[in-house]
Amino acid sequence: MTSVTATTVTQGPANFIRHYASQYCSNCQYDHNDLSQHLASDHLDTILNGSVRSAFSQHQHPAFDKSRYKYYDPVVDSDYTENQTWKQVKDGYDQANILEWAVQACPTSKIQHYLPQLIPPTLLILDDYDITYKIRGVHILQEIINKISDEGNVPSPSATTTKTTSSQSSAVLGRGGVDNVLIDTLFKCLTYLSDDSHHPLLRAAYPCLMDLICKTKPARSKERAQLFEKIMVNGILLGLKLGNYTVTLREILLEQLSRVYLELGVLGVQYLKVTIAALCDALTVPAVQLNRVALKSLQTLIHVCWPRIPGCHGIIIKGLATSWKYYYSDGNSSGKNSATNQQEQEMCNLIKETFKVYRSACKGTENADLDALLLYNRSLYAPLVGQQDISL
């Protein structure tokens, strides 16, 4: 038995399918070109209630261990992280690989039925001390949430029946506060900020957390708004303040602003000054993907908080002008390949689009600053703001 490797993560599910079939499917009639589907349709119940349950039941997470007190010490009661036999690799796969396959292969129509078997081991993986397993846990949970969300697309006799099925799955996640346990565990993932190896976890955890909140908390409810505000304060803003501030980390954090602001609405105005500053500062860094994310998020912030945008127009103009200066080539493309020229043109179009959204919110209060920009360098900025003096 060996420890988990990148090969185990990527090839483990396929290794499990082959090994299980060789052991238990010799007398089965099935399409050999779709072995996974055969296991999912005829053996999934046995797999989940057999080897998976046996492996993970030895390491009950405190949140699901009814023999413990309601409140437990995470240091004293951390024995569930010891002797983790479910991590042992045999025949090219571990038990997490089996769970990954099971969630992926499980028919959408049956996801509700198997949630009680899927959620406890998923939480153990998600709350593991090893960041590799945490990432895998987030992906497993995301797939579960996606299948719950897709239940509404399953053909049924009536729309009412379909809606009821989806609601029942959400109710299973919320039973006994399971949704809150998962939400709290995902919030812990947002604190991993100090190393580049944490970036995949953050990139996966943010959308998973927001999807889970939207799936389990009613729209426009106080609890849902509070959780999204917590994402803003304890996730994005704290990350921008305490993180290693690499381009990739900033891109990941700023990318979440659009969805958070769309959820918070006017509640997000109180964070406008710091978020606008972070976005516009990102526009001064010559990094294409970071700039693209910042521009798209800036458009959302302007749409949501447009009455307050005139108060921020100075910093927004500076950010847009700096980014424009980097990408605008004035028709001179010598020495650049076609891919670079296309990329610069796409970015210029995105900057123009953002500038148009910005001007629609300011309603003329920005004209004096734009005149000053043209006066500074008309040939550079006229294509962005217009050929004539704005105030005329």
Secondary structure, DSSP 8 states (H G I E B T S, - for coil): -B---HHHHHHHHHHHHHHHHHHH-TT----GGGHHHHHHHHTHHHHIIIIIHHHHHTT--GGG-TTS-SS--TTTT-GGGSS-GGG-BBTTB-HHHHHHHHHHHS-GGGHHHHHHHHHHHHHHHHT-SSHHHHHHHHHHHHHHHHHHHHGGGS--S-HHHHHHHHHHHHHHHHGGGHHHHHHHHHHHHTT--SSGGGHHHHHHHHHHHHHHHHHHS-TT-HHHHHHHHHIIIIIIIHHHHHS---HHHHHHHHHTHHHHHHHHGGGGGGGHHHHHHHHHHHTTS--HHHHHHHHHHHHHHHHHSGGGGGGGHHHHHHHHHHHHHHH--TT--TT--HHHHHHHHHHHHHHHHHHHHHHHHHTTTTHHHHHHHHHH-HHHHHHHH-SS-TT-
